[in-house]
Amino acid sequence: MTIDAAIGATQLRRQIRIPINMTKLVGINQREGQMMTDESKTLTVEEIKARSSWLRGNVAQELQEDSTSFEADTAQILKFHGIYVQDNRDTRTERIRAKVELDHRCMIRVAIPGGRLSADQYLALDALARKLGSGSLRLTTRQGIQFHFVAKADLGELMNLINDTLLTTWGGCGDVVRNVTACPSSDEGVKRLGLDELAQTISLQFKAPSDAYYELWIDGTRVPNQVLGAAPVAESVYGPTMLPRKFKIGLTTSRDNCVDVFSCDVGLVIDVNDPRRVRIYAGGGLGRSGTDDTTFARLGDLLGEVDRLQVLDVITAIVGLHRDEGNREDRSHARLKYLVEARGVSWVRSEVERRGGVSFSAATPDTFVVEDDHLGELVTDNDHFDFGVKLPSGRIVNRENGRYLDGVAAIVDEFNPELAITARGDLIVRGVAVSQRDRLRELLALHGIDAPEELSPLHRASFACVALPTCGLALAESERYLPEFLDEFHTMLAELSMSEESFEVRMTGCPNGCARPYLGEIGIVGRSKRSYDIFIGADRHGTRLNTLFARDVDRGALVSGLEPLVRRYRDQRRAGESFGDFYFRLDDEEIASVRPASRQRRSRAKSES
């Protein structure tokens, strides 16, 4: 299927917009989730959801207005539709000084359970990116796809055409169960476990029960919610105010934790030796605040083991528990992890058993046996193979050092493969004939895309969140800065004769942790425009959080600040010991001896001298 054909195949009916009147809002307190109206009345996010008429809000009316953005209350409702209202932060300061309107844009997130999509679907999204999405697609660490820099005027057309691909943005954001992640391996043993099917089933079961999506973006009519595949309102676990905060579910096998399943509100691990048995973890979550020590990253606790047929009942019970008992007063403490931490795993377990009518069997926590990045050539059978393409932090765009948008489109167009997105934002091309091996690599080379084996272990294992210029929460650069950091770090490794050693770096522009930095061997977390916190010591199987190594380190001193620790690792590690494991066994005195100075300490020392 050609790109032109993909555009033609996605032409749809005109969009009908229905006016709805609501009070316009002019400000937002992001931490508390409060909105200030022009009448000086504060609305919480809970009140906005309650007044939204099942997630309609004022969206239809504002789509018809000439403004380039949306009011704050409408922006909250748009999240449930998979849309974040943002602006170009590269131009924000300049525009504020010039007293002109900000360069308002939208980010649209397609929710793809387990990250599986067809060649036709991908080519349709590629065509939309070229037409309406600034020539870029971003694969996410939760196996979705994002469009960035979408103008409000193009939003209706883009949303309409995405739906025509049989994909949806509904539930891509908002206080609902988000995109369900699953290990993307097509190994025959993993395929027999049915992760794809289970991820799809869970995703449909927990879609928000509203026809607002069809009404606003498809044809302007109210339709029975079963068209979306979700449960009707009377049977849904959601009420009109949905959940206190977002809710994440991940699936993997007892072999490979590539999706970081313990970081989810609910994590499911299917036993490779007995696919009928599923271990349930609850209370994971990585978002935190750099200025509020009562917020924290947390891994899920093991509730126990259940029969596979009971999984939906268990998840429904946990979601219902979060709905009823989660904190709706303070959004910074509204995730399930805070409820589990406060009440304890024993209380949560008994409540889930009572609500779900299930009984957990005792189980041993999973440790996993491999760390699979799903890159390069992956054997599936004698005639076909999968190939994992490393993408720079999930970004598919044409650059001087790699025409990823054209290259991926050419591969998908020629081989017509099934595709899978990994939880690191990379892309697996599935089912390529062995006879086409050389042609696949030829297409990669023609477009300047490095095969995974051509990358250093450092570059292969590392990734970043989006951050600037689009994310409204970013404090520092991440995706745009990571290549520079990795090149400098790799140069340092070469000087220590360690350039072929495996290190994993996860970078984010703020403490919210979208690239899961607290599960990285090295987590670099934005603290200010010029400084980062450094976290070190997670294992490579996603079963241990890292800890704070150095606070508020200047961007220019990150690599030099890590060098003494890396040098000690080179000289003192045990056979086969990873960097994270080495750091984990150091005592406080040893860590302090190699810790870099923070900006505050350097400033203090300079003033004293």
C-alpha angles and dihedrals in degrees: 000000000000125000091248090052090050090056091048093048092055100053108124144178120293116274118252117207124200120206118234122178121224136151112275118235127212108190145029135209097208099192096052095031092235128148127207115217125207085255089060092247117140117229120192122214087251090058092047091053092047092052095043099091092237096322099317099108116153095318098116095051094046092050088063095050123097095235119111095226144033133252118258097256091050090049089059092053093045089063090071087056090055096260130124118193108221142150137224102270092192087072100031099098093044092050094047090052090048089048093233129132118279119255094258118201139164133230115212120198122201111209110220114178109229089355093270121147139152129249091250091052092050094048090049090053090046090054091049091050090055093046103037109001105067093258096290141104124192120205109209134221087246092057097256131119125240133201114207133197095024114164119230089239090060097043099092094049093047094049091047094051094045088058090054089063088063088248124112141205091204107125093008087126137004137072095313139087102299128210110321111234126210137175105272097210116134092196106141092240092052093044090058089061090066099224092155093056094044092050090052092048093050092046093054093043092057103042111126111264101241136110090209091107094059092041095052104035110021119039108331096252132115111242133186106275091234086079086073090051091242127125117269117258094261092056099036123110089223127087125202091281093049114207130336090249142345118307124209129199126189134184129200142145130260087252104058131022097193092142095054090238094185090064091066129092085239122019124188122199117190115206111239089208095051114020091189091069120077125183115215125212124185137186105040123143136139106201116114142152123251091216101041116068091190088073118075148161115258139182121224123263122234110251094181142260129305139177113272090243089063097054097098091048091051094048091046090053093050093047089048090050090053091047093053103033105027120111110267094170100064116032092195087067099034101100119106091248092072091053091050091047093049100043100032132237094272092059092046091049094051092045092051091048091050096046096041100039090233136123121218120223117219113261141178117247114256120252100177125217107229140035105218120184091184092226131139125011113350117191116230105157140332095279104036140036139187122233125205113211116206110227123193099258089324095301117144106192138121113262135163090255095048135002094216097161093054094037097052091044090052092051093047093045094050101042100030091213133171110252136213130190118217125220088253093059096257126132129238117205105207133207102012113169113248088233088063096055095106092045092053091053090045090057091049091052094045090058096043094249114148117228109234094250089058091061126084114253088249095055092042095054101041133087142160142211121251100255115153137053097022111024112092093207099051117120096180143011118283119154093034094044100043096080091054092047093048093049091051092045091049091051089054090050090051090053088054091047089247103110092122094049118111117247126162122213124187116185131191133178093225140013094267088093107218091162089048093243093171089066094051126101084233117022116189110194124187114241103166138350091283106022142064140192116234120219121187139177113056117139124242094248098062095245100113132050120226122236136228110279101171133003128217099358117177113250092239092053100049098098096039088048091056096045098085091052093047090048090052089049090054093051102038109030123120123239110290093000116150122224092249093050091047092053092046092061096048116106124233094262093052091049092048091054092063101032115121121232119261121234090255093052092047091049091049092049091049093051092048091052 
